[in-house]
Amino acid sequence: MSDSQSSHPWMTRLARRWIGARVLARSAATGSGRVRRPAWPAAPPRAPRSGVSHLFSLALVVTVFATTGCGSSNSGDYGGAHPDYAQALAGSPAPLAALHREADKLLPGGVDAYEGRVAALRGYPIVVNVWASWCGPCRLEFPYFQRAAAEYGKRVAFLGIDTEDSDDAASAFLAEAPVPYPSYTDPGKETAESIGASLGLPDTAFYDRRGELVYLKQGPYDSAAELRADIGRYALAGEAKGG
């Protein structure tokens, strides 16, 4: 069978009908008896879809992924008005004020630097947001951390881990959505994995006053109220709200 026949099944069917009709006509003309249908090889496999169809399917998958999960750089309610951090955090204790002076900084040093900072903050509960500038859900929840850091930043230490990101992209994002605390760069994801954040982004870790990791939320917060509830439950457990 020719290449053209194998790539066009309808041509094969048409050829079969034409030859079958000729055999029937010859049988009728010669008066022969029963006509045996000519044997044909098994039908060739259906030809793959065209390149245009594949491109359309791929574009559809990419569009759905970009609009529903990490990978989107355009999702999220960020870049608008943010709290007045100077006013909200005035009078913070010295260790927390030191964090506020490093607002939006990207700090190197990997796991050792991060763990050293957690140890230095013993005596204060810590909330750590694991994020990346390319992650849509991370961007979506960023305003919740802006508000929480302003509300609780005189009692709770906030840190970030910017994972699998470039410094340029992260800095550009932080210029649009500033926070009053630094983030540790984590291009190889070692720091995130050291606290168990290995399934995806975003994640949020909660440490108690002794520097013990007490809870890791995997996935984004759906509201500022949900984040506030976890801060009260895990970071400020046993404390009366206020002050």
N, C-alpha and C positions, 0 to 999 in steps of 0.2 A: 504494500500500500504506500502511496506517495506521501511526502511530508505534508502536502496541502490537504490531503484527505484526513490525515491524522489530526490536523489542527482545526478542521472544520467538520464536526460530526454530521451536520445536515447534508454536506456533499456526499458523504458515505451513504447515508440513507437514500438519497436521490439516485445514486448510482445503482444501489441494490434494486430499487423499484424498476428502473429502466431495464436492467439485465433480466430481471424476473419476467417483465412483460415480453421481452424478446423471446425468452425460452417458451413461454406459454403460446405465443403466436406461432413459433416453429412447430410446436407439438400439435397445434390444431391443424396446421397445414399438412403435416405428414401423416395425421391420423394415428399417431402413437398413443399409447395409453397414458397411464399416470405419469405425471412429470415430477421428477425429484428436484427439490429446491437445491440450488447450488450451495455448497458449504462455504461458510464465511468464517474468518478468524474472529475471535472475541473482539467486541467493540473496544476501541482504544480508550484510555482514560480521558476524562474530560479535561480540556485544556485549562491551564490556570487563568484566573481573572486577569484582565488587562492591567497595565501599569497605572492607568488613570484610576481604576477602581481601588487598587491598593493604596494609591496616594490619598484618595478620598477617605478611606477607612482609617489610615494613619493620622490624617488631620483631625478626624473626629475624635479619636482616642486622645490625642494630645490636647485638644480643646477641653474635653471633659476633665482630664487630669489636672490641667492648669487652673481650672475654675473650682476644683473641689479639694485640693490638697496642697501639700508642700510642692514647691516648684513654681508657684505663681509669685511674681514680684509686684503684682498690681492689686492684690487683695488687702483688705484691712482698713479700718477707720483710724488712720494715723496721719500725722502731719498737720493736724488742726491745733487749736489752742491747748496748751498744757498748763499744769498748775504753776503758780509762782513759787518755785522751790526755795528761793532765798527767804521769802516770808514764812513759808510753811515749816522750814527746817531750822530757822534761827534758834540758837541756844541748844543745839544738839550736843550730846556728850562727845568728848574729844575723839574717841575711836570712830564714832559714826560721822562726825564732822570731817574727819580725814577722808572717809569714803565720798562724802559730798563734794569735796574739793577735787576729786578725781572723776567727776561727772562726765559720762560719755567717753571716757578714755578706754582704749583697747590695750590691755596689759599682757605682755608676753610672760613666758616662764613655765608654761605647761602645768602638769599635775602638781609638781612641787610648789610652785608659786601659789597656786589656788589653795592647796591644803595648808600652806603656811598662813595664808590670809584667814582662812576659817579658824585656825588655831589662835591667831592673834585677836580674833573677835570673840573669844570665849567670854561669857558673861552677858552676851547679847544673843537673842535668837536671830537666825539668818534665813532669808528667803532668796533662793538662787533660781533665776530664769535661764533656761537653756534655749537658745534661739539662733536664728540665722536670717540675714537680710533677704535671702531668696525664698524664705518659707512664708507662704500666704497666711496660714493660721497663726504663725508667730506675730506677724504684723497686725493681724486682727485683734489679738489680745494685748498688744503693747500698751494701748491707752489705759488698760486696767492696771498695769504695773506702774505707769506714770502716776495715776491717782493714789494707788496704795502706798507708793514710796513717799509721796507728799504727806499722806495721812498718818502713816506709821513710822516714818523714817527717823523720828527722835527716840524710838524705842526698839526698832527692828533694823538690823543691817540688811541691805539689799545688794546683791551681786548678780552679774550676768556671766554666762559662758557662751561665747559666740563660736559656734561649731561649724566646721566644714565650710568656711566662708572666706572671702578675701577682705583684707583690711580696708581697701578702698571702698568696696561696696558697703561694708558695715559702717564705715565712717559717714558715707553719704546718707545712709538710712538714719543714723543717729542724729544727723544734722536736721532731718525732718521730724524725728520723733525723739527728742532728748529725754534722758532720764538722769536722776541725780546720783548715779552710782556708776562704777566702772564695770567692764566685762573682760574676762580673761579669754584671750584668743585660743582657739582649739581646732586648728586646721585638720588635724588627723583624727579628731574625735576621741582622743585618749582621756581627756579630762571628763567629758560627758560620760564615757563608759566607766570611769572610775567610781561614779556615783550610781551606776546602774541605768543611766539614760541611753539605752542602746537600740530601742525599737523605732524611734522616729522623733520628729520635732512637732511642737515644742514640748518641753518638760519643765517641771518646777520642783525643786528640792527644798525641804524644810529641815532646819537644824534647831535643836534646842539650845539652851544657854550653856550647856556643857560641851557644845560642839559635836553632838551626836546627830547623825542623820536619822530623823524620825519618820519621814514620809516623803515619797516621791510620786508626784502626780504625772502620769504619762498622757500627753495629749493636751489640747488647748482648753482654756477656760471659756465658758460660754457667756459669762457676764462678770462685771466688777463685783457684784454681790457674792458670786461663787468664790472668787479669789479672797475677798474679805473674810468669808466664812472659814476658809482653810487657814488663813493667817491666825484667826482667833482660835481655831481648833488645835493647830500644830505649833505655831510659833509663840503664841501668847497663852498657851494652855495654863490655866490656874490663875491668870491675872485678871483683874477687873479692867474692863475697857475704859480708856480715857487716860488723861495725864500725859 
